[in-house]
Amino acid sequence: MGPVEKRITVADGVALRTLHWDKAEGNATDQPAFVLVHGLASNAHLWDGVAAELAAAGHRVVSVDLRGHGLSDKPDHGYDFTTVTDDLLTVIEHEGLDLPIVVGQSWGGNVVIELAWRAPDRVRGVCAVDGGMIELGTHFPSWNTCAERLRPPDLVGMRASRMEGFIRSAHPNWPEEGIRGAMANFELREDGTIAPWLTLDRHMKILRSLWEHRPSSLYSEIVVPVMLAPADNGQNPTWTSDKRQAIETAEQLLPTSRTHWFAPADHDLHAQHPDRLAQHLIEAVDDGFFAPYTEDN
């Protein structure tokens, strides 16, 4: 059974599309809820496989289309980290989620690190999936260079069948739900062509805020548990070396952390390996890693 879709108003004129997975019947009622946060230019459906596994294990799950993405509203403003984390806090409050575990991928990983730092009293812990340590400013000292190098390709007008074929050929071991989730990044037009739900101007606003973000400056002040789930695709040794150094820095500075490397794995490892990622999260609940923070911790 699929998720229930809701729209939650998070600001004047801004509502987010959310997907809600109820825990399987017969499970304990005291299991923590999960909130799942996608990456840049992605959408809530990339989490479908993980969400189904977590719900089957007895957890309530909410995945979110962040502003500008998917079927959420698309204002011209509010793409900074403070506003995006405020949106998530509003979703948590609206749904009455008591200290959920918030999981974010890529840009969403940096978002959940910011959330853990800003509102430790509102979350039980966070998990950053191939994110949470992204500091584009260290790789691109100039914003103009970053914008030029990371500007997304123009996909407006591409045939949907061509895009699906590209996704399938690039990710031959993804489950079908992952393929569907990736295709949900795009509006399917009546003429059979696509357009990204996230427009170029909004994409670049988020990219600028990500270029400015320095999660490493927050690590030592984060009091809730942080799980890191980085990916190594085995194709770029220099990039992997830099990532491993960033993870080591996070492990040294975070008061409470654990790391699960996925190798070989794609950047969207939550779509590629939903069962493995969900199992790590479930085990972290069961063994007490995600115990709620108290002053005595």
N, C-alpha and C positions, 0 to 999 in steps of 0.2 A: 504494500500500500504506500502510495506516494505522500509527499508532504502537503500540508495545508498552507495556502498562500494568504498572507495578510499584508495590509499597508499600515504603516505606523508613522504618524506625523512626528517629526523630530524638530521642526522649526517652522516659522511662518512660511507657508507655501512650499514646504519640502516634506514629502512623505517617502519612506523607503519601503520597497517590496521585501518582505521577509518570508522565509520558508520554515515551517514548523513541523518537527518530527516528534510525535509522542513516543514515550518509552513503551516498550513492549509490555503487554499485560502480564501480570504475575510477578513482575520484578519489584524489588524493594523501592519504597517511596523516598528514601533519604539519599539517593544518589544525586550528585551535583549535576546541574545542567551545563551544556556546552553552547557557546556562541562561536560561530565559524565566520571568518572574515577573509574575503578573497583578496587577490593582488591587483595591481594596476591593469586596467583594461580587461578585467575578468568579471566573474559574476557568481552568484550564490550556487548555481547548479554544479560548478566544479567540485563542490563538497558533497554531492549526493551520495557517493559511495561511502565516504567516512561517516556521514550523518546516519545512514541506514545501519551501519555497524554499531555505532554508539547507541542508537535507539534500541536496537536488539539487545544490547547489554544492560538496558534499564535506565538510560539517560534521556532526559528531555533535551532536544537540540533545536537551535534556531540559527539558520544561516541567513546572511544579509546581502542584499545588493546595496553597496554604499552609494552615496549621492553621485549622480552623473553616470552611474553604471546600470546595466541591465534594465529592468523595468521600474527602477526608482526614478524620482523626479530629478531634473537636470538643471539646477540653478546655475547662474554664471559665477557664483561666489561660493566660498566655504570649503575650499579644497586643501586647507592647511591642516596640520596635525591636531591642533586644538579643537577645531570645529568637527573634524571627522570623529575624534574620540568622544566629543560631546554627543554626537549622533548615536554612538554605540551605547553610551551611558543612558540615553533616553530610551533606547530599545530595551535595555536591561530593566530599567525602572518600569516601563510600560507593561512588560510581561511579568513583573513580579519575580524576577530571577534572583534567588538568594545566593550571592557569591558564586557566580558561574565561573567555569574555566573558559577563557577566551583564546581561541586559536586563530592565528593569522598567517597567511602565506605571502612571501615576497614583500612588496610594499605593505601588505596587511600584517606581516611579521613586525615591521617597524611600528605600525599603528598599535599593535598590542603591547609592545614594549613601552611606548608612550603612555598607553592606558594604565599599565601596571605601575608606572612611575607617578602618574597624576592621581590615580584613584585606587590605591591599594586596599581601601576599605570596601570596595565594591566588587572585587574579584577574588576568587580563591587562588588563582594562578593563571599563567599564560603559557602558550606554546607558540614559538616562532618557527614556521616551516620554510626553510630556505630563505629566510629573511631575519629581520631583527638585528642584523649586524651590517646592513647596507649603508655605506657612507660614500655616496657618489663623489662628494667633494674631495676625497682622498685620491680618486682616480682621475677626476677632471677638475683641476684647480679653477678653471674658467667655466662659468655657467654657459657661455656661448658655445664652448667646445662640447660640453655635455649635451646641450640642446641639439647641436648638429649631429653628434654621434648617436644619440638615443631617440631621435625623432622617429616615431613609428611610420611604417610604410603606408601609403595611401591605398586602402582596400575598398573604398567606396566604389560600388559598381562591379566588383568581382562576382562571377557566377558562384552561387552557393555550392554547387556540385564540385567546382574546382577547389574551393576552400576546404570542403570536407575531404576531398581526395588528398590534398596536401597534408592535412592533419593526420589522416590515417597512414600515409606513407612515412611521415616524420615520427609517428608514435605507434609502431605496429603492435606493441605489447600492452597498449592501454585497453582497459575494459570498455565495453560499449557505453556505459554511463559516463565515462570520461570523454569520449568522443562527443556525445550529446551535450555535455557540459561546455566543452570548448566551442561548439557551434552556437551555444546560447550567448556567446559574447557578441553576437551580431544580430541586427534586425534583418529578418528575411523579407524582402520586398516582393510585391506581387509579380514582378517581372523575372523573379528567380535570382536576383542579385542580392548582395548583402551590403550593409553599412555597419561599422562598429557602433555599439550603443554609446560608448564614450567618445565624444567628439574630439578633434585634434586640439582645439584651444583648451578644453578642460584637461585633456591628457597632459599638455605641457605645463599647466598650472600645478598639477600633482607632481610632475617630474621636478619642477623647480623646488617645491617644498621638500621633496625627497633628497634633492641635491644639498639642501641646507640642513637636513636632519643629521644629528650626531648622537645616535643611540649609545655609543660607548661612554658619553658623558653622563648618562643616566644610570648605568648598570649598578654602580656601588650603592645607589640610593633606593634600589628596588627591593622591597622587603618580602614580596610574595614569591613563591617558587616559579622558576622559569625553565621550561623544557625547550631545548634547541633541536631541530630536526633538519640539518643541512643536507644538501644533495651534492654528490660528486658524479658528474657525467663521464669522467674519465677521458675527456676530449681536449681539455685545455689545462695542462699542468701548471702554468703560471697563474691562471685564474683560481684553480683549486688551491694552490699554495697560499695565495692571498686570503682565500676564504677560510682555510684552516687556521691561519694566523689570527683572523678576526674572531673565529670561534674560540681559540685559546685565550684571547684577550677577554672575551665575554665570560668564559669560565672562571678566569682569575678574579674578575671584578664583581660578578654577581654573587650575592651572599648565599643563595640557594639555587643550584642549577643541575641539570643533567643533559647529556647530549646523546642523540641517536643518529649516527650517520646513515644515509641511504646511498649505497654505491654498488653498481652504477645506477643512477636514477636521473630522471628529468627534473627540471626546475619545478614543474607542476607535479611533484611527487604525490600530492594528495589525490590527484586524478589517476596517476599511474599505479600507485600502491595504496589504495584506500584501506584495505584490510590491515596491512602492516602498521600504518600510521595509527589507525583506530586502536589496534591492540596495544601499542605503546602508551596511548593515552589512558586506556582502561586499566592497564597494569599500574600506571602512575597513581591512579585513584585508589586502586586496591591495596597498594603497598604503602600508602600514606604520604607519598611525595607531595600530593596536592592538598595536604591538610591545611585548613584555614589558618591564616596568620593571626598570631596573638602577640602581645608584648613580651610574653615569656619564650617565644620561639627562638 
